[in-house]
Amino acid sequence: MTTLPRLLAGVLLAGLAAACSAGGGDAGLAAGPGAAHGGAHAGTPLTVEQLAAKAGCTPRIQVDAADVRTGYCETGDGRFFVSTFTTEAGKDAWMDAAPEYTPHLVGRLWTVLGPREVLELLKDRLDGDLHLKDHRTNQMHTAGS
């Protein structure tokens, strides 16, 4: 079982790696305050605060960089981290550095990291895809797609 401090350290290190990585396509898709729909596939991306509100919490911002923002949340569902990115390349770099074999809820320019049980509860509210295995392998499984 991964402890909260280890999850936080992993998220912080991954956020720093993404913030330092080179930007890619989608540079004009920054998650701005006017974002309306943060679904996994369409619409303007949501901010950390908007995703957290949909999950039922007010995030404690842990990383506030130009390319990535991460907030920590704790609700009745459990504890989790919400990260938003300005580019798909930034999100991919974060996922490359994220803890292997830890489930992620993934949407357009965002990820949520937490225990699978928590992600299952958040999946419909956030309209995300649940990634159950390391995304770098060909055997990645996306639940509910």
C-alpha positions as CSV (number, residue, x, y, z in Angstrom):
1,M,0.0,0.0,0.0
2,T,1.4,3.4,-0.9
3,T,1.3,5.9,1.9
4,L,0.1,9.5,1.5
5,P,3.6,11.0,1.8
6,R,4.9,8.7,-0.9
7,L,2.0,9.6,-3.2
8,L,2.6,13.3,-2.5
9,A,6.4,13.0,-3.2
10,G,5.6,11.2,-6.4
11,V,3.1,13.8,-7.5
12,L,5.5,16.6,-6.7
13,L,8.4,15.0,-8.5
14,A,6.2,14.2,-11.5
15,G,4.8,17.8,-11.5
16,L,8.3,19.2,-11.5
17,A,9.4,16.8,-14.3
18,A,6.4,17.9,-16.4
19,A,7.0,21.6,-15.7
20,C,10.6,21.2,-16.9
21,S,9.7,19.2,-20.0
22,A,9.5,20.8,-23.4
23,G,6.0,21.9,-24.5
24,G,4.3,20.2,-27.4
25,G,1.2,20.7,-29.7
26,D,-2.0,21.9,-27.9
27,A,-0.1,24.9,-26.5
28,G,-3.2,27.0,-26.9
29,L,-5.3,24.7,-24.7
30,A,-4.5,26.1,-21.3
31,A,-7.0,25.4,-18.6
32,G,-8.5,28.8,-18.0
33,P,-11.0,30.1,-15.5
34,G,-13.8,30.1,-18.2
35,A,-13.6,26.4,-18.7
36,A,-17.0,24.8,-19.1
37,H,-16.6,21.0,-19.5
38,G,-13.7,18.9,-18.4
39,G,-14.6,15.6,-19.9
40,A,-12.1,13.1,-21.1
41,H,-12.7,13.8,-24.7
42,A,-14.1,17.2,-25.6
43,G,-14.7,20.8,-24.5
44,T,-12.5,23.3,-22.8
45,P,-10.3,21.8,-20.1
46,L,-11.2,22.4,-16.5
47,T,-8.9,23.9,-13.8
48,V,-7.8,22.1,-10.7
49,E,-10.3,24.0,-8.7
50,Q,-13.2,23.2,-11.1
51,L,-12.3,19.5,-11.2
52,A,-12.0,19.4,-7.4
53,A,-15.4,21.1,-7.0
54,K,-17.0,18.4,-9.2
55,A,-15.4,15.9,-6.9
56,G,-16.7,17.7,-3.8
57,C,-13.7,19.4,-2.3
58,T,-11.6,22.6,-2.3
59,P,-8.0,21.6,-3.3
60,R,-4.8,22.5,-1.4
61,I,-2.5,23.5,-4.3
62,Q,0.7,21.6,-4.1
63,V,2.3,22.6,-7.5
64,D,1.6,25.9,-9.3
65,A,3.9,26.0,-12.3
66,A,3.4,27.4,-15.8
67,D,2.8,24.0,-17.4
68,V,1.2,22.0,-14.5
69,R,-1.0,22.6,-11.5
70,T,-1.6,20.0,-8.8
71,G,-4.0,20.1,-5.8
72,Y,-4.6,17.7,-3.0
73,C,-8.1,16.8,-2.0
74,E,-9.7,14.8,0.8
75,T,-13.5,14.0,0.7
76,G,-15.7,11.4,2.1
77,D,-14.7,9.3,-0.9
78,G,-11.0,9.4,0.1
79,R,-7.7,11.2,-0.7
80,F,-6.5,12.1,-4.2
81,F,-4.4,14.5,-6.3
82,V,-5.8,16.5,-9.2
83,S,-3.3,17.7,-11.9
84,T,-4.0,19.9,-14.9
85,F,-1.7,20.6,-17.8
86,T,-1.4,23.2,-20.5
87,T,-0.4,20.6,-23.2
88,E,-0.9,16.9,-24.0
89,A,2.9,16.6,-24.1
90,G,3.0,17.9,-20.5
91,K,0.4,15.4,-19.4
92,D,2.3,12.6,-21.2
93,A,5.5,13.6,-19.5
94,W,3.8,13.6,-16.1
95,M,2.3,10.2,-16.8
96,D,5.8,9.0,-17.8
97,A,7.1,10.1,-14.4
98,A,4.1,9.0,-12.3
99,P,4.2,6.0,-10.0
100,E,4.0,2.8,-12.1
101,Y,1.0,0.6,-11.6
102,T,-0.9,3.2,-9.7
103,P,-4.4,3.8,-11.1
104,H,-5.0,7.2,-12.7
105,L,-8.3,8.8,-13.8
106,V,-7.4,10.7,-17.0
107,G,-9.2,13.4,-19.0
108,R,-8.3,16.0,-21.5
109,L,-5.3,17.8,-20.1
110,W,-5.9,16.4,-16.5
111,T,-5.2,13.4,-14.3
112,V,-6.4,12.3,-10.9
113,L,-4.1,10.1,-8.9
114,G,-5.4,8.1,-5.9
115,P,-6.5,4.7,-4.8
116,R,-8.6,2.7,-7.3
117,E,-11.6,2.7,-5.0
118,V,-11.6,6.5,-4.8
119,L,-11.1,6.8,-8.6
120,E,-14.0,4.5,-9.2
121,L,-16.2,6.8,-7.2
122,L,-15.0,9.9,-9.0
123,K,-15.0,8.5,-12.5
124,D,-18.6,9.5,-13.5
125,R,-18.5,12.8,-11.7
126,L,-15.3,13.9,-13.6
127,D,-16.1,12.1,-16.9
128,G,-12.6,10.5,-17.0
129,D,-11.1,7.2,-18.2
130,L,-9.7,4.9,-15.5
131,H,-6.2,3.7,-16.4
132,L,-5.3,0.7,-14.4
133,K,-1.8,-0.2,-15.6
134,D,1.4,1.6,-16.6
135,H,0.5,3.5,-19.7
136,R,3.9,2.9,-21.1
137,T,3.1,-0.8,-21.8
138,N,1.0,-2.3,-24.7
139,Q,-1.1,-4.0,-22.1
140,M,-2.6,-0.9,-20.6
141,H,-6.2,-1.4,-19.7
142,T,-8.7,1.4,-19.6
143,A,-11.7,0.6,-17.5
144,G,-15.2,1.6,-18.7
145,S,-14.2,2.7,-22.2
